[in-house]
């Protein structure tokens, strides 16, 4: 009996510890970039959906922005379309773009929406094309200092979040695919990290969370696996040129979001079950947090704590 009571008390203590964070984020928008292992592992897919529903019931307004690299690669292979990359960016031919669009909005998005809606009528899917949410221009890769055409890959130039706000006001959870329209009538594949940052800024979000397949930003990779708990935008900008190719778009997204007015951005290990809840509702948190640099002063990480 005493053991049972101890277990119950421990649950109560956990809930009470979440109270300051519930007060802080109640009614606020949190943008989550969903991808990587969290999207392909069956158990993690279910725990992610549970986290989103928990956030919604706790009074937060989650917005999910997703890519789907592995699913796109598999679909291109099935259709006999070769995947090629230039300067880390997918070369997107018109044939490849048809597959990208189909996979992101017709497969990956439907999976995410379906998993969330097992718990209630919350999630609604939309593409960056819908209601002109994301407008993009053709992006060129730079190789040896020269621009190279990589097809229908876009750079976001405008964000209109009216439709997303309407969904949030109606208590829904928007699930956004990283496809954008162009004023030229083209459809563009845009980086999901970049799209999440742009949407977070436009929504005046309280937080941007980027799920990755690593523990966070490493202080001195590959010589050390120590994770940087927190750093300022100025410190991050100094580190960016030396980061691995896979981390650059994620950390650039955090930098863009915080410099655009989002109070904090996080890179989390999506391989950890319920990583979202651990970050948002605990003192310790996990991963790496990016905070604004103090105006007119250079301060240490300790000074920003």
SVG drawing of the C-alpha trace seen along z (x, -y; Angstrom):
<svg xmlns="http://www.w3.org/2000/svg" viewBox="-13 -48 52 50">
<polyline fill="none" stroke="black" stroke-width="0.4" points="0.0,0.0 2.8,-2.4 4.6,-1.6 1.4,-2.4 1.1,-5.7 4.7,-6.6 4.1,-6.0 1.0,-8.2 2.9,-11.0 5.7,-10.8 3.2,-11.3 1.7,-14.3 5.1,-15.8 5.8,-15.4 2.6,-17.1 3.2,-20.0 6.7,-20.5 5.1,-21.1 2.9,-23.9 5.3,-26.9 5.7,-25.7 2.0,-25.2 1.4,-28.8 4.2,-30.1 3.1,-28.4 -0.7,-28.2 -2.3,-29.7 1.1,-30.1 2.0,-28.7 4.9,-26.2 6.2,-25.2 7.7,-21.7 9.7,-20.5 9.1,-16.8 11.4,-14.5 14.3,-12.0 14.1,-8.8 11.0,-10.0 9.1,-9.9 10.2,-6.4 10.2,-4.4 6.7,-3.0 6.9,-3.5 8.3,-7.0 5.6,-8.0 3.0,-7.0 4.7,-8.8 5.1,-11.9 1.4,-12.0 0.7,-11.5 3.0,-14.4 1.2,-16.7 -2.2,-15.7 -0.9,-16.3 0.3,-19.8 -3.1,-20.6 -5.0,-19.4 -2.5,-21.4 -3.6,-24.6 -0.7,-25.1 -1.1,-25.6 1.2,-23.2 2.0,-23.5 3.8,-20.7 6.0,-21.3 7.4,-18.1 9.6,-16.9 10.0,-13.3 13.5,-12.6 13.5,-8.8 10.0,-8.4 10.8,-10.6 13.9,-8.6 12.0,-5.3 9.2,-6.6 11.7,-8.0 13.4,-4.6 10.1,-2.8 9.3,-5.2 12.8,-4.7 13.8,-8.3 17.4,-8.9 18.1,-10.9 21.0,-13.3 22.3,-16.0 24.3,-19.2 25.9,-21.0 23.7,-19.0 20.5,-20.0 18.2,-17.6 18.1,-18.2 14.4,-18.3 13.3,-17.7 9.6,-18.2 9.3,-14.3 10.8,-14.3 8.7,-17.2 5.5,-15.3 6.7,-12.5 7.9,-14.9 4.5,-16.6 2.6,-13.3 4.7,-11.8 4.7,-14.8 1.0,-15.8 -0.5,-12.4 1.5,-10.0 3.6,-11.5 1.1,-14.2 -1.8,-11.8 0.1,-9.5 0.8,-12.3 -2.8,-13.5 -4.2,-10.0 -2.0,-9.2 -3.0,-12.5 -6.7,-12.1 -6.8,-8.7 -7.1,-10.8 -9.7,-13.3 -10.6,-15.6 -7.6,-17.8 -5.2,-17.6 -5.7,-19.2 -3.3,-18.8 -2.2,-21.6 0.6,-22.2 2.7,-25.3 0.8,-25.9 -2.6,-26.2 -3.9,-29.7 -0.4,-31.0 1.1,-29.9 4.6,-29.7 5.7,-31.5 9.1,-30.6 11.5,-31.6 13.9,-29.2 17.0,-28.6 20.4,-27.9 23.2,-25.8 26.6,-27.4 29.5,-25.2 33.0,-26.6 31.5,-30.1 29.2,-29.6 25.4,-29.3 24.0,-25.9 20.4,-25.2 19.0,-22.4 15.5,-22.4 12.3,-23.0 14.0,-23.8 12.7,-27.0 13.8,-29.7 10.9,-31.1 10.2,-34.8 6.8,-35.3 4.7,-33.7 0.9,-34.2 -0.3,-32.5 -3.9,-33.6 -5.2,-30.1 -2.9,-28.6 -4.1,-31.1 -7.8,-30.3 -7.1,-26.6 -5.4,-27.3 -8.3,-29.6 -10.6,-26.7 -8.6,-24.4 -7.0,-22.4 -3.4,-21.2 -2.1,-22.3 0.2,-19.7 2.2,-21.5 4.0,-19.9 7.1,-21.7 6.0,-22.4 5.6,-26.1 4.1,-27.9 5.9,-30.3 4.5,-33.5 5.8,-31.9 3.2,-29.1 5.9,-26.6 5.7,-24.3 8.8,-24.2 10.3,-21.7 11.5,-23.8 13.7,-22.7 11.4,-21.8 13.7,-23.3 13.7,-26.6 9.9,-26.4 9.4,-25.8 11.5,-28.8 9.7,-31.1 6.3,-29.9 7.4,-30.3 8.5,-33.9 5.3,-34.7 3.1,-33.2 5.0,-35.0 5.6,-31.6 6.8,-31.2 9.2,-28.4 10.6,-26.5 11.5,-22.9 13.5,-21.0 13.6,-17.2 16.9,-15.6 18.7,-12.3 21.4,-13.5 21.4,-14.6 21.9,-18.2 24.7,-20.5 28.0,-18.9 30.7,-21.2 33.6,-19.6 32.4,-16.9 33.9,-14.3 36.5,-14.7 33.8,-14.9 30.2,-14.0 29.5,-16.8 26.3,-18.6 26.0,-22.4 23.0,-23.0 22.4,-26.6 24.0,-29.3 23.2,-32.7 22.6,-33.7 25.9,-35.4 27.7,-32.3 25.8,-30.1 26.6,-32.4 30.3,-31.9 30.0,-28.1 27.8,-27.7 30.6,-27.6 32.3,-24.7 29.2,-22.5 28.5,-19.3 26.3,-19.6 23.4,-17.8 23.3,-20.2 23.6,-23.4 20.0,-23.8 18.7,-22.9 20.9,-25.4 20.3,-28.0 16.6,-27.6 17.1,-28.1 19.2,-31.2 16.7,-32.6 13.8,-32.0 15.4,-33.6 16.8,-36.6 13.2,-36.9 11.7,-37.4 11.0,-33.8 12.2,-33.8 13.9,-30.4 14.6,-27.6 15.6,-24.0 17.3,-21.1 16.1,-17.8 16.9,-14.2 13.8,-12.8 15.0,-9.2 14.1,-9.9 10.5,-8.9 8.4,-11.9 11.4,-14.3 8.9,-17.1 7.3,-16.8 10.7,-16.6 11.9,-19.8 8.8,-21.8 7.7,-20.7 10.8,-20.1 13.5,-22.3 16.3,-20.2 15.2,-20.0 17.2,-18.1 19.1,-19.0 20.4,-22.5 18.6,-25.8 19.3,-28.9 18.5,-32.2 18.8,-35.9 22.1,-37.6 22.0,-40.5 21.7,-43.8 25.0,-45.7 26.9,-43.2 28.9,-40.0 28.1,-37.7 29.1,-34.2 26.6,-31.3 26.6,-31.4 25.5,-35.0 22.4,-34.0 21.3,-31.3"/>
</svg>
